[in-house]
Amino acid sequence: MFLVILLFATSSQSSPVTPPILEEPKSALDLFNESISDFDNLMNEATSSIYKTEPTYQLEVVYVIPKGEESKPRANEVIKEIFSIMQKHYFQQLGVTFELKKPLITTIFTELENEISWDMVIPKELIKERLKRNYWDKKNIIFFVVEGNNGAGLGGHNMAQSGFLWRDSYTTYIKDPSQLVNAIVGWSHETGHALGLGHTKDNTIPCLAKHGVKIGEYPPLVMQTYDGGKSGSVYNYPFINEEKSMLLESDYFPQCSINNGDGRPHSSKFLKVKSIT
């Protein structure tokens, strides 16, 4: 299985820390692929398991408190609001959206130490053991909010990690909850990666061009380069039509999905909620 969870987050929020550049060095990809070479074995083990849980195809959040970190006092409140807005954002764009697990958040205290790296060390370890049933049997998307991890947002293969997005979004909400909508495009971006989308300019457009699909000019996008927050609200960041087709149609150029060939469910399995209040 070719598993890669690689892509940097975008964010519309202001931050004293310069957001990471979206173009990833190849060496980081190589490093990550080497670090998860045992995923094929895990997939085979999950497939051959005697006990099978009915797939739910939901999105759930795991709030991880690594060794030496403390949970934020209003963490659950902020996380729920982030994912409520993000769920609405996807519905606005697609006419359908993902289902949020109830309860949405699982808090895990772990002796694993925080590590700022491309490896998604903590999520990778947790889906091997404590979250194996959720990820492999229930086939859920798991979005990891790792307390104290201020590295890049990452996503791919039905997993995502918030990195610095959590720190900045939490701070924004505590200062003024009404401004949160302007600070979470990075969360929708990483969820896009978890669902199989690469970066629009660097991944999707070149891949589709190889198959005769030409894409012209486009505005700032969910899956595009960080634009300094100029577009404001997350609702101002669209997907291009071709990305919508990739998300909703399993036979629309699957070779251009970063999840292609990994054995995980197609994004259309998750995007099944047809109305939200």
KANORGI-V918563 format. One record per helix or strand of 2 or more residues. SS is the DSSP state (hx for helix, st for strand). FROM is the first residue (numbers start at 1). LEN is the number of residues. If there is no record, write none. Layout:
ss:SS from:FROM len:LEN
ss:SS from:FROM len:LEN
This chain:
ss:hx from:26 len:10
ss:hx from:39 len:9
ss:st from:59 len:9
ss:hx from:75 len:20
ss:st from:97 len:2
ss:st from:100 len:14
ss:hx from:121 len:8
ss:hx from:132 len:6
ss:st from:141 len:6
ss:st from:154 len:3
ss:st from:159 len:3
ss:hx from:164 len:12
ss:hx from:177 len:6
ss:hx from:185 len:10
ss:hx from:200 len:11
ss:hx from:234 len:3
ss:hx from:241 len:8
ss:hx from:254 len:3
ss:hx from:267 len:3
ss:st from:271 len:3
